[in-house]
């Protein structure tokens, strides 16, 4: 006959054994899912590219993409393939990026992509952590005398098709009873050219991209209005249906944010391998099984940080005060510095 004491002891043993199962499973690794297997088979990560958005994605003289979004793709390539250069760029318009992801032409989209309900629920996409918190604004010529968006009643406003900017403009105009005439173009490049040529009175776009665009215009002749008419969480996305690939994309971005919080940089990541901090050790693969749990190498996050630096370094390089764009961090500061950038614990 089993006594209550023995039954409790047996239950404790079973509970302890069960608690070990996830750790043991992670230690043994898991099989690659369909997207990870495909990327490894190709030896390439197929990633979206922008036609030209300074700070977020522009081709250099060799055709390599430079900006915040390309560095996110490079970080994922480094985590998965151990080599940040193993990215194949697909230059996509705003209208083409969703079909390209749905069809499998690209493995992920990181291209000034706003996270919305319809894109996630209706289009079958899954968004990771936001990499830039933005909002939509307007740029106008200084000679117009316009200083606030409410003064745009009757104006022609350039916008890009297939973007949230076109829809936000319509919602804002209707809500505020402001009559604007949208002039819509296929690509951001066409929209910029139309505004520069004087075909519209104002150009509406994410405020950060307007700041980048203004650097290409004659100094002092154009102003960005202070009004922000939307929330634009710019967020990389993958297809729904492959939870492992979603985990890889999501946790690679979190690793870059967490690296900044922990003081790990591209320059000191090798020295930080000796850190006694348990979270640093887990992040860099010196302890725990975060990589094998996703069918990755233990050094997956180390490889990503070594390739592109932490989130703050990426921001500063492409968008920060010392870059040609000259943006302050604002909402994109770490959570413990008054911003919204926050990574869950790496454990």
N, C-alpha and C positions, 0 to 999 in steps of 0.2 A: 504494500500500500504506500502511495506517495504522500508524504507529509506536505503541509502548506509551505514549510521552509524549503523543502526540496523543489517543490513546484516553482517557488519564487526564484530559487537559484537557477533552475533550468531556463526559466523565462529570461533571466538576466543574461545567461550565456547566449541564448538565441538572439536577444536584442543586440548584444555586443557584436555577434557574428554578422548580423544583418547590417549594422552600422558600418562594418568594414567593407561590405560588398561594393559600394560605389568607388571607394579608394582602390580596391584591388582591380576592379574593372578598368579604372583609369590608368593604373600602372601597367596593365597588360595592353593598353591601347585599344582603339576601335577601328573598324574597317572604314575606308574612305567612302563617302557618299558619292552620288553621281556627278555633282559639279566638281568636287575636289579631284575625283578620279579623272575627269575630263581635262581639267587644268594640268594635272601632272602628265597625262598622256600627251597633250600638246606641247608641254614644256613652256607654256605661255598663259598669262592672264589676259583675256580680252576685256578691255576696259573702254568706257566712253571717253571722248575727248571733246573739248569745246572748240568752236570755230575761232574763238578769240575773245577772251574775257580777262584782261590784265589782272594779275593777282590770283585769279582762280583757275586759269588755264589758257595758255597761249603757246604756240609752237615756237621754238627757238630756230636759229639758223640751220640746224641739222634736222629739223622736223620733230624734235623731242618736245613733249609737252612740259611746260613749267608752270607751277602754281600750286595752290592748296589742294585742289582736287586731284591732280596727277600724283602728288605726293601721298595721298591716301591710297591710290591704286598701287603705287610702288611699295608702300608699307605692307599691303596684303600680299603682293607678289613675293616680297622678302620673307614674310611669315610662312607662306605656303611652299615656295620653291627655293628659298634660301638665296634669292638673287633678285634685287629690286629692278634690274634692267629687263627682266623677262616679262615685259608688258607690251601688248600689241594694241596700239591706239586706233580707235574708230571715231572719226570726226562726225558728230551727229548734231542735227538741228534740234530745237526744242520739241518739234513734232515727232522726230524720228527716234528719240531716245527710249520711249516706252515700248514701241514695237520691237526695237532692237534687243531689248532685255527680254521681252516676252518670247521672242522667237529663238533665243539662244545665241544670237549673233555676238552679244557681249555677255560676260559673266557677272558684271556689276556696272552700275551707273554711278559715277561721282562727277557731277557736272552741274553745279549750281542748281540742284534739284530740290524743289520745295516739297516737303512731306505734307500730303493732304489725305483726307478720308477717301476720296474717290480713287486716287492712285493706289492706295493700299488695299481697299476693299473691292473695288470694281475692276481694277486693272491687274490684280494678282501679283502685286509687288509687296515687298517687305522692307521697311526702312530701318536702318541702324541708328546709331547715336547721331544727333545733329552735330555737324562740324563747323557751322557758322550760323549764328542767330542774327537775322537781318530783317528788314522791312522795306516796303516799296515806297519810292519817292518820285520826285520830278526834278528835271533840270530845264532851265529856260535861259534865254539870252538876257543879259543884264539890261540891254537897251529897252526891253519891253516894259521895264518898271514893275514887273510882277514880283511880289515878295512872299505871297502866301498862295496855297493851292486854291483857295476859294475864289481867287481872282481869275481863274482859268475858265470861267463861264464863257462859252462860245468859242473856246480855243480848239485847234486841231492838235491831237496828242498822238505821237508815234508810240506803237507798242509792237511786241513780237507775237506771232501766232503760236498757239500750242503751249503758251506759258501761263502761269498764274497771273502775270502782270496784266494781260488782256482782260481776264475775268474780274480781277480786283478793281481795275479802272471802272468797269461798268457798274459794279456794286457800289463803289464810292460815289460815283456821279449820281446814281439813282437815290442813294441814301441822303445825299446832301443837296439834291435838286439842282445840280450843276450840269448845264448842257455842254458836253464836250463832243467833239467829232473824232472818233478813233481812226487812225490810219495804220493799218496792220500789215506787217511784212513777214516773210517766211523765216528769216534768220535775224539774230541780233546784229550781225554785220550790215545787213540791208537796212535795218532800222536805224543804226547809227549813221549810215551814209545819208539817209533821208533827212534826219534831223540836221546834220552838218550842212546839207544842201539847202536848208531853209524850207523844206516841204511841210514842216509842222511847227507849231508854236512851242511845244514842249515835248519832252521825251520821258516816259515813265518806265522805271526799271528798279530793281533792288538798289537801295541807297549806296551800298558798298561798291556795286558795279558802276553806278553813276560817278562815284568818286574816282574810280579807275579810268572811266571814259573821259572825264574832264581833264586828266593829265595829257590827253592827246589834242586838246583844243587850245586856241590862243589864250594865254594867261589873262585872267581877270574879266573875260568877256562872257562867261557863263556862270550862273549860280545854281546851287542845289537848294531847293526850297526846304524849310525846316519841317514840313508836314510829312508824317509817315502814315500811310493809309492801310497797312496790312502787317501781318506777321508772316515772315518768310524763314522757316527753319530749314536751312539748306542741308540736305541729308543724303548720304549714299544709300543705294537700294539694290536688292537682289530679287530674284524670282521667289515666289512662295513655293513651298513643296519640298525644300531641301533644308531642313533645320540645321544640319551640320554646317553647311556653307554660310547660312545666316549667322550662326555662332562665330564662325571664323572671322567674317567681316566685322561683326559687331565688337567682338573682344579685341581685335587688332586696333580698332579706333580707341576703345577704352584703354588699351595698353599705352597708347601715345599720350592720352590725357593723364593717366596714372603716373607715367614716367615723369611728366612735368611736376606733378604734386610731390613726388618722392625725390626730386632733384637729380634725376637720371637724364643725362644729355648724350648727344651723339659723340661728344668728345670724351666723356668720362665713363661711358657704359662698361668698358672693360675693367676699369678700377672698381666699379660698383659691384662686380661679380664677387668681390671679397666682403661686401657689406654684411654685417651681422643682423640687419633688419629683416625679419621673416618675410614681410611683404615684398621687399626688394628681391629677396632670394627666390620667392615663388614666381615673381614676374619675369625674372631673367633665367628661369629654368634650373637654378641651383638647388631648388627644393620643390617638392610637390610634383604633380602630374598634369598641369594645365594643358600642356601641348598634346601628350598622348590621348587625353580625353577627347580631343578634337581630331585625332589622327594626324597630328603634327609633331614635328621635332620638339624636344624640350626647350630649345633655344628660339622658338618661333618669335617671341616678343623681343628678345635680344636682337634678332636679325632685323626686325622692323625698325627698332630704335636706332640701331647702328646705321641703317640705310638712310633714314630721313630725319632723325632727331625726334624730340618729343613734340607734343602739340604746340607748345609755346614757340619752339624754334621754327616750326613750319609757318605759323602765323607771322612771326616777326620777319622771316625771310621774304615772304611774298606780299604781306599786307600791312605790316607794322609801321610805326612812326618813322623808321629809318629806311623803309622801302620806298620806291617811287609812288606807291599808292598813299602811304602816310596815314593809315587808320589807327585809332586807339583801340584797345582790346574791348572796352565796353562790356556788353553782356557776355562776351566770349572769354572773359577772365575765368580763372578757376573759381570754384564754389567758395573756397576759403579766402578769396580775394574780392568777393562781392559779385562774382559772375555766375553763369549758369553751367559751366563745364564741370561735370561731376562723373566720376567713374565708380562703379560698384567695387567692393573689395575683391582682390585677386586671391581667393581661397576656395 
